[in-house]
């Protein structure tokens, strides 16, 4: 199994967001939720309209860990969500296929992979890329690996650093800046 990477360059994130916004509002919202909340794709796709409509917090039980998670919906997401859920029923899945079925992780993967290919982004991409991108940039901003470890429900800070690619960045930096 190939390990996916975070998108490290904020300009690439912005390009991808703009591309998805023009292409498909659903795909754009999936990406923005993924990169702003750090949820696994299974948890994003399990959301219903009523889980996010008019809310200040998202509250879920993570599918993988079965742990309760509550976090605020940031100011970037609130208007996107409000617009996306207009005229929809609370019990309805938030992300639907054109056949009105709940979107699945394979479709989300292809959406993200195709968008990255179309833009020429050179990153090993998968649905976990969004979660790792959140983690990478959260760490870059706050430099608090313990907080990020708690957000991700990881067992150690070392796992979190390896997961978001910081460990490899540090190794690369040391090699690139060491000459005998």
N, C-alpha and C positions, 0 to 999 in steps of 0.2 A: 504494500500500500504506500502510495506517495504521500509525503508530508507536504501539506500546503503551507503557504507563507502569508504573513500580513502584508497589506499594501503600505509600504513605509513612507512613500512620498505623498504629502497632502495634495499636491497638484494632481496626482493620478486619481486620488479619491474624488476630487472635485470634477475631473473629466468624466469619471465613471458615473457620478451622480447626475451630471448634466445630460450625458448620453441616455441614461435610463429614464430620466424625467421626460425627455423628448420622445422616447420610444414607447414607454408603457408606465403609467402611474403606479400600477400594482408593483411592478418590479422595482421601481424607484423606492417605494415605501419599504419593501422588504430589505433593500440594501441599507437604507437610512436607519431603520430599526436595528438591523444587524450590527452596523458600525457605531451606533450611539448607545446601544443597550448591552451589547456583548452576550446576547442570548444565543443558544444553539439553534440551528435551523429548525429542529423538531419542535422547539418551544415557540418559535416565531410562527410557524405554520399551524400550530395548534390554537392560536389566538382566535377568538370570535369577536365580532363587532362590539358586543357589549362589554368585552374586557378592556376596551380602550376608549370608547365613545364618552366624551365629557369627563374623563378621568384625569387625575393628577398623578396617579401611580398605576403601574402595572403590577398585578399580583398573580403569581402562578405557582404551581407545584411543578418543579422541573421534571421532565419526563425521564431523563437519565438517572438522576440522583434521588428523585422523589422528595426533594427538599423544597420547603416553602421559600419563595423569593419575592421580595417587594422592592421596587425602585421607582423613583420619580420619572415621569415623562418630561423630557427637556423641552425648552422653548422652540427648538427647531422642529421637533416632531409634532407638537400639539396642532399647529395649523394644517400640517400635511394629513394627519389622522382625521381631523374634523372635516376636511374637504373630501377625503376618501370614503368616509362612512355615511355621507349624506344620502338619505333616502333608503338606507339599508336596515334590516331587522337585527336586533341585538343577538339573537341565537345563531345567526348566519356566520359561517366561517369568514374571517377577515380576508383571506386570500383565496380566491376562487379561480378555477380554470375557465376557459370560455364555455365549457359544458356545465358550469355551475357546481362542480365538485371541488372539494378542498384541494388546493395545490399540494403536490408532494415534493419531497426533497430532491428527487431526480430532476424534475422540471426546474426547480430553483437552481440546481447545479448548472444545468445547461444554459439557463438565462445568464448567470454570472460568467460562466466560461466564455460564452459567445460574445458577450459585451466586452470582456477583456481582450479577446482576440481581435474584435472589430477595432478596438482602440490601439492595438499593438502594445498592450501592457505586458511586460515580461515579468510575470509572477506565477509561481505554481499555485493555481487557483482552485478552490473548492468552496463549498458552502461554509466551511470552517474559517475561510479567509476573512469573512466579516467579523467573526468573534475575535480572531487573532488581531485584526486591524484595530478593533476597539481596545484590546488589551495593550497592544504596542503603543498606541498614542496616549492612552490613559497613563501608562508607565512613564512615557516621555514627559508628560505634563506634570505629574505629581511625584514621580520618583518614589512611590510608596508600594513596594512589592507585596507587603503584608496585606494592605487594603485590597489590592488586585487579587491576591490569593483568596481572600474571603469572598470577593465578588464572583470569582470563578469556582469556588468550592474545591480548590486544590489542596492537597495534603501538605505541601511545603512550598516555600518561596522559590527553591531551585526548580521545581517542576513548572511553576508559573513563568520564570525567566526563560526556561528552555522552550516552553509552549509558545510564547510570544516572539521568540527569535532574538531576544536580547543576548542570551548566552553566545549564540553564533556571531552576533554583531561584535561582541567583546573579543572573541577569539580572532575574528577577521582583523579588527583594529590592532590587536597586539602583533599579529603577523605582519601587517602592513607598516607598522611603525617600529619594527625591530630589524636591525641590520648589524651584522658583525663585520 
